[in-house]
């Protein structure tokens, strides 16, 4: 792994002071290549905190442009970037925040073709998309590529986070669950309204997105226990967190 230069040592000093992370953990972050699907509500805090943490390469996948209605929650963008591609706006913010981070922009939709072409260039995937088509596609692609996937979702006042590693075994020798073990059937298109129809409280995306970033940092550095086989849910109105355990269905 590349050594940290003096500027990086000073920048990441609070990480390096942690025995669980230290210099070796920070070097792992520097070497990491993370693909983030979506540069919107969830992708904004994910990208902010992973860039601040020193993740060396961040891939940004989004085919949308910044609009005024995004700015209530998509804090990586600002009034001056309205009309820009979200990948461009996010990359500009990341460059100002941490010049040591390399960004790769993909101004297209994530699908099986994209995955086959680009996933081999990364070692971790984070799905912050806002639709089930992309969530199922990212889960299937990450499983096939044997890459960990951090996936999150938000409703109006609630959100969830989990980590998928279905190609690996748990402590009891069983294969970890897949996304379909958690959500067996994809909802019909149009059945579930999106935030443009129902609304979403802006700070909620910050809570869930930051939790997703934390899971990614744990996976990269090897500290703690990731949310594999566990769905963490947050109810912002009640200010409560709950964890639901789930397993692989049928024979492992």
VEXZAMI-244019 format. One line per 2 residues: number of its first residue (from 1); their letters; for each residue x, y, z of C-alpha. Coordinates in steps of 0.5 Angstrom, whole numbers, plus 2048, in hexadecimal, padded with zeros to 3 digits. Example, Ala and Ser with C-alpha at 12.3 -4.5 7.8 and 13.67 -1.06 7.14 Angstrom:
1) as) 819 7F7 810 | 81B 7FE 80E
This chain:
1) xx) 800 800 800 | 802 807 7FF
3) xx) 805 80B 805 | 802 811 808
5) xx) 805 817 806 | 806 81D 80C
7) xx) 7FF 820 809 | 7FB 81A 80A
9) xx) 7FE 818 810 | 7FC 81F 813
11) xx) 7F5 81F 810 | 7F3 818 812
13) xx) 7F7 819 819 | 7F0 817 81D
15) xx) 7EF 811 819 | 7F7 80F 81A
17) xx) 7F6 810 822 | 7F1 80A 822
19) xx) 7F4 804 823 | 7EF 800 81F
21) xx) 7F0 804 819 | 7F8 807 81A
23) xx) 7FC 808 814 | 7FB 801 811
25) xx) 7F3 803 811 | 7F4 809 80E
27) xx) 7F9 806 808 | 7F3 801 807
29) xx) 7EE 807 806 | 7F3 80B 801
31) xx) 7F4 804 7FD | 7EC 803 7FD
33) xx) 7E8 804 7F7 | 7E1 805 7F8
35) xx) 7DB 805 7F3 | 7D5 80A 7F6
37) xx) 7CF 809 7F2 | 7CB 80F 7F2
39) xx) 7CD 816 7F4 | 7C7 819 7F7
41) xx) 7C4 818 7FE | 7C8 812 801
43) xx) 7CE 813 7FC | 7CF 81A 7FE
45) xx) 7D1 818 806 | 7D4 812 803
47) xx) 7D9 815 7FF | 7DA 81B 803
49) xx) 7DC 817 809 | 7E0 812 805
51) xx) 7E4 817 802 | 7E5 81A 808
53) xx) 7E8 814 80B | 7ED 813 805
55) xx) 7EA 80E 801 | 7EF 80E 7FB
57) xx) 7EA 80D 7F5 | 7E3 80E 7F5
59) xx) 7DE 80C 7EF | 7D8 811 7EE
61) xx) 7D2 80E 7EA | 7CC 812 7E9
63) xx) 7C9 815 7E2 | 7C5 81A 7E5
65) xx) 7C6 822 7E6 | 7C6 826 7EC
67) xx) 7BF 82A 7ED | 7BD 82F 7F2
69) xx) 7B8 82A 7F6 | 7BE 825 7F7
71) xx) 7C2 82A 7FB | 7BD 829 801
73) xx) 7C1 822 803 | 7C7 821 7FD
75) xx) 7CC 825 801 | 7D2 824 7FD
77) xx) 7CF 828 7F7 | 7CD 830 7F8
79) xx) 7C9 835 7F5 | 7CF 837 7F0
81) xx) 7CF 830 7ED | 7C8 830 7EB
83) xx) 7C7 82D 7E4 | 7CE 829 7E5
85) xx) 7CE 822 7E4 | 7CE 81F 7EB
87) xx) 7D5 81B 7EA | 7D8 822 7E8
89) xx) 7D5 826 7EE | 7D7 820 7F3
91) xx) 7DE 81F 7F0 | 7DF 827 7F1
93) xx) 7DD 827 7F8 | 7E2 821 7F9
95) xx) 7E8 824 7F6 | 7E7 82A 7FB
97) xx) 7E6 826 801 | 7EC 821 800
99) xx) 7F1 822 7FA | 7F4 81B 7FB
101) xx) 7ED 817 7F9 | 7ED 815 7F2
103) xx) 7E6 815 7EF | 7E3 811 7E9
105) xx) 7DC 814 7E6 | 7D7 80F 7E2
107) xx) 7D2 814 7E0 | 7CD 80E 7DE
109) xx) 7C8 809 7E2 | 7CB 803 7E5
111) xx) 7C9 7FC 7E2 | 7CC 7F5 7E0
113) xx) 7D0 7F8 7DA | 7D3 7FE 7DF
115) xx) 7D4 7F9 7E4 | 7D8 7F4 7DF
117) xx) 7DC 7F9 7DD | 7DE 7FD 7E3
119) xx) 7DD 7F9 7E9 | 7E4 7F6 7E8
121) xx) 7E7 7FC 7EA | 7E4 7FD 7F1
123) xx) 7E4 7F9 7F7 | 7DE 7FC 7FB
125) xx) 7D7 7FE 7F8 | 7D3 803 7FC
127) xx) 7CB 803 7F9 | 7C8 80A 7FB
129) xx) 7C3 80A 7F5 | 7BC 80B 7F6
131) xx) 7B8 805 7F2 | 7B8 7FE 7F3
133) xx) 7BA 7FC 7EB | 7C1 7FF 7ED
135) xx) 7C1 7FC 7F4 | 7C0 7F5 7F1
137) xx) 7C5 7F6 7EC | 7CA 7F9 7F0
139) xx) 7C9 7F3 7F5 | 7C9 7EE 7F0
141) xx) 7CF 7F1 7EC | 7D3 7F2 7F3
143) xx) 7D2 7EA 7F5 | 7D4 7E8 7EE
145) xx) 7DB 7EC 7EE | 7DC 7EA 7F6
147) xx) 7DC 7F1 7F8 | 7D9 7F3 7FF
149) xx) 7D3 7F8 7FE | 7D0 7FD 803
151) xx) 7C9 7FF 801 | 7C4 804 804
153) xx) 7BD 807 803 | 7B9 80C 806
155) xx) 7B1 80E 806 | 7AE 814 809
157) xx) 7B1 814 810 | 7B4 80D 810
159) xx) 7BA 809 80D | 7BE 803 80D
161) xx) 7C5 800 80C | 7C8 7F9 80B
163) xx) 7CE 7F6 808 | 7CE 7F0 803
165) xx) 7D4 7EB 802 | 7D0 7E5 800
167) xx) 7D6 7E2 7FD | 7D9 7E1 804
169) xx) 7D7 7DD 80A | 7D5 7DF 811
171) xx) 7D8 7DC 817 | 7D4 7D6 817
173) xx) 7D6 7D4 810 | 7D0 7D6 80C
175) xx) 7D0 7DB 806 | 7CE 7E2 808
177) xx) 7C7 7E4 806 | 7C6 7E8 7FF
179) xx) 7C2 7EE 7FE | 7BC 7E9 7FB
181) xx) 7BC 7E6 802 | 7BA 7ED 805
183) xx) 7B6 7EF 7FF | 7B4 7E9 7FB
185) xx) 7AF 7EC 7F6 | 7B0 7F3 7F3
187) xx) 7AA 7F7 7F4 | 7A7 7F9 7ED
189) xx) 7A9 7FF 7EA | 7A5 805 7EC
191) xx) 7A2 801 7F2 | 7A7 805 7F7
193) xx) 7A7 80D 7F7 | 7AD 810 7F7
195) xx) 7AF 816 7FB | 7AD 81B 7F5
197) xx) 7A6 819 7F7 | 7A6 818 7FE
199) xx) 7AC 81C 801 | 7B2 81A 805
201) xx) 7B5 81E 80B | 7BC 820 809
203) xx) 7C0 81F 80F | 7BE 818 80F
205) xx) 7C2 816 809 | 7C8 819 80D
207) xx) 7C6 814 812 | 7C6 80E 80E
209) xx) 7CB 810 809 | 7D0 811 80E
211) xx) 7CF 80A 811 | 7D0 807 80A
213) xx) 7D7 80B 80A | 7D8 808 811
215) xx) 7D7 801 80E | 7DB 802 809
217) xx) 7E1 805 80D | 7E0 7FF 811
219) xx) 7E1 7FA 80B | 7E7 7FD 809
221) xx) 7EB 7FE 80F | 7E8 7F7 812
223) xx) 7E6 7FA 818 | 7DF 7F8 81C
225) xx) 7DA 7F4 81A | 7D6 7F6 813
227) xx) 7CF 7F6 812 | 7CF 7EF 80F
229) xx) 7C8 7EB 810 | 7C6 7F1 814
231) xx) 7C1 7F7 811 | 7C2 7FD 815
233) xx) 7BC 801 815 | 7BB 808 818
235) xx) 7B4 80C 81A | 7B6 813 81A
237) xx) 7AF 815 81D | 7B0 811 823
239) xx) 7B7 811 823 | 7B8 80A 823
241) xx) 7BD 805 820 | 7BB 7FD 81F
243) xx) 7BF 7F7 81C | 7BC 7F2 819
245) xx) 7C0 7EB 817 | 7BF 7E8 811
247) xx) 7C2 7E1 80E | 7C2 7DE 807
249) xx) 7BC 7DA 805 | 7BC 7D3 804
251) xx) 7C3 7CF 803 | 7C9 7D3 804
